[in-house]
Amino acid sequence: MAPPRNRRPGFSRKAQLQIFTGYLLAFTGAFAGLLLLALSYFDPAAFSAVRSMTAEVTAPPARLLTGIRVSTQSGWREVSAYFEAGSKNAKLQREVERNRVRMIEARALRQENRELRRLLGLIKQEGRPVATARLINSSASSSRRYATIDVGSRQGVQRSQPVRAQRGLVGRVLETGPNTSRVLLLSDTENVVPVRRARDGVVAFSQGRGDGRVDIKLIDIGVNPFKVGDVMVTSGNGGIYPPNVPVAIIERLTSDGAIGKLLANPAGTDFVIVQEMYEPELVAPEPSELPPVSSMPAAPLPAAPSQPVPAIGAPQP
């Protein structure tokens, strides 16, 4: 006959021993607590000694548990940082790009201010925004490089107006429709832009290569002054493009210049701004700057006649 499943503890010595041990521990803990309570009330000095001794005894395991807890938290933070490293890196990269564009524009403006102090008769006319547009598409494999934006003549867009993004120049308007426009990108072989080096104003011009990059060619052939990492901005010469707009950063040197990588990549650009064409003008000199009359050379007097002038009333020959 099988024994019943639900048996009382009294039938098992092991169960009785466990119950007795539990009661004994509970009684011992209660007695120790009452003893410590009485000791703290009647003899505080002795209770302080007992408390100090207890702290010394429990310090090593507490230190071990604390180390385990700190190590676990540090390991969890490292694991979380590993999984979040990609998004943080992308965020920092975008911030670096924004700060780089701002630094380039600041350097270009400082250089331009120095030039304007030395030169007379130049007026800086920054292109005012005409419209903000979304870059719908751009050619990536064709030999010609075009893009399409979703604004046209109804929004005031006209041919030859410059198009720029947050990071730099994109190109210029080539054709306009009622609500769309075609943009000639900087990487197109037919697009030539006057540029200069941002840090010292070395003049050059950029021409598209058809592969997403531009050739930076010197105007004065001689020693190549470019270095890898130099930033080129628009110079404003010839009009159309306003000055100090970032264009490219030099990647590799050539015999007559360099090859640059465009700062505003159309493939990664969503929104652009269409600006008015830049038209530099000459300023007439002030009246105070004209030379004084006394310093102007006098007109030569006519030569004296070789024959004597006859007196009035004298007979003519």
URSULUR-V583460 format. One record per backbone hydrogen bond with DSSP energy under -0.5 kcal/mol. NH is the residue of the N-H (numbers start at 1). CO is the residue of the C=O. If there is no record, write none. Layout:
NH & CO
NH & CO
This chain:
7 & 5
11 & 8
12 & 9
16 & 12
17 & 13
18 & 14
19 & 15
20 & 16
21 & 17
22 & 18
23 & 19
24 & 20
25 & 21
26 & 22
27 & 23
28 & 24
29 & 25
30 & 26
31 & 27
32 & 28
33 & 29
34 & 30
35 & 31
36 & 32
37 & 33
38 & 34
39 & 35
40 & 36
41 & 37
42 & 38
43 & 39
47 & 43
48 & 44
49 & 45
50 & 46
51 & 47
52 & 48
53 & 49
54 & 50
55 & 51
56 & 52
57 & 53
58 & 54
59 & 55
60 & 56
62 & 58
63 & 59
64 & 60
65 & 61
66 & 62
67 & 63
68 & 64
69 & 65
70 & 66
71 & 67
72 & 68
73 & 69
74 & 70
75 & 71
76 & 72
77 & 73
78 & 74
79 & 75
80 & 76
81 & 77
82 & 78
83 & 79
84 & 80
85 & 81
85 & 82
88 & 84
89 & 85
90 & 86
91 & 87
92 & 88
93 & 89
94 & 90
95 & 91
96 & 92
97 & 93
98 & 94
99 & 95
100 & 96
101 & 97
102 & 98
103 & 99
104 & 100
105 & 101
106 & 102
107 & 103
108 & 104
109 & 105
110 & 106
111 & 107
112 & 108
113 & 109
114 & 110
115 & 111
116 & 112
117 & 113
118 & 114
118 & 115
119 & 115
123 & 281
125 & 123
126 & 124
130 & 274
131 & 274
133 & 272
135 & 270
136 & 134
136 & 148
137 & 148
139 & 146
146 & 144
147 & 183
148 & 137
149 & 181
150 & 134
153 & 177
154 & 178
155 & 152
156 & 153
157 & 152
160 & 173
161 & 158
163 & 171
164 & 273
165 & 168
169 & 246
170 & 163
171 & 163
172 & 184
173 & 161
174 & 182
175 & 182
177 & 180
181 & 149
182 & 175
183 & 147
184 & 172
185 & 145
185 & 183
186 & 170
188 & 185
191 & 188
192 & 190
193 & 206
195 & 204
196 & 233
197 & 202
198 & 231
201 & 197
204 & 195
205 & 217
206 & 193
207 & 215
208 & 188
208 & 191
209 & 213
210 & 187
214 & 260
215 & 207
216 & 214
216 & 258
217 & 205
217 & 215
218 & 256
219 & 203
221 & 219
225 & 223
229 & 250
230 & 227
232 & 248
233 & 196
234 & 245
235 & 194
236 & 194
239 & 236
240 & 278
241 & 239
244 & 234
245 & 242
246 & 244
247 & 232
248 & 232
249 & 261
250 & 230
251 & 259
252 & 259
254 & 257
257 & 254
258 & 216
259 & 252
260 & 214
261 & 249
262 & 212
263 & 247
264 & 247
265 & 263
266 & 264
268 & 265
269 & 266
272 & 133
273 & 164
274 & 131
275 & 162
275 & 273
276 & 128
278 & 240
283 & 121
289 & 286
290 & 287
295 & 292
296 & 293
314 & 311
